[in-house]
Amino acid sequence: MPKFVTGVIASTALLGAALFAPAAQAAPCDGVGTQQPFLTWHDSADYVLVDGGDFETGAAGWTLEGGATTGPGGNSLRPESSANSLSLPGGASATSPAICVSKGNPTARLFTQSSALAKVKTKVKVQVVYLNADGSVRKVKKAGDLKAGRAWSPTRKFSLAQGQFGAHPKPPDDPNGQANGQGNGNAGGNGNGTIDPGTGSGDDPTVAPPEAPSAQIALRFTARGGAVRIDDVFVDPRLRL
C-alpha cells in the first residue's frame, strides 16, 4: 500500500479514537470576547477567537500532525496577532481544542497565507469534528476547501452544519392541564359539573424559554497542494433562538 494512503488511513483512525477535553459553556457559547476582525472586508458579524487560535503563545490544546508547528510570521492584517502563526507543510494537519457551539454559531472564518513555491495552488481542507459529551468523536464532516494566496487574507465563511448540533428540547407539559402552554385560553364548564381550566395563552412568564441546543466540536485543518500558514481562527457567536 502506498505510504500516502497508509498515512491518511492512520490519521483518520487516530482522529476517530481521539478524546477532546469538553469545553462546557466556554467561548464562544458564552459570547465573551466578541470582536469584528473582518469588518474591513465588509463582514460586520461579531466573532469569538477559538481557544489558542491566534498562535501567539504556541498551540496549546491543539493536535498537530505531519510536521505542523507554530513559528514567527503571523497575520500581518491584525497587528495584535502578527508575531506567530501555525505552519502546515503539504499534507500536515492541525485540530483545534473542543469548542462550545450552539444554534447561534453558524459559521467560522480565519486567515491564511500560502508559503508554497510560486504558481503552486494551495488550499486548506477544513473538517468539522462533532464530539460526544465525553469528548470522543461522533462524526466528521468536510466543510470545504479554503484558498490560500501569497499574501495574508481572510478566507470565506464556512458552515458548521448546525443540523448536527441536536434538536430544540420540547417544552414540558403543564401538570395543571396546560399542555405546552397552547390552546384556547378559555376556562368554563364542560358539561359534567367540573371546570375546564383551559390552556392559557402560552405566555406564562414563570416558564423559562428553552435554551438553544449546544454541542462540542473541533476544527481540523489540512494543507493541500503545498505549505500553508493559518492564523486567527474565529467562530461567529451570534444568538438566533
Salt bridges, closest charged atoms under 4 A:
ASP43 OD2 - ARG109 NH1 2.77
ASP43 OD1 - LYS157 NZ 3.74
GLU65 OE2 - ARG220 NH1 2.91
GLU80 OE2 - ARG78 NH2 2.90
ASP145 OD2 - LYS142 NZ 3.24
ASP145 OD2 - ARG224 NH1 2.98
ASP232 OD1 - ARG78 NH1 2.94
ASP236 OD2 - ARG238 NH2 2.69
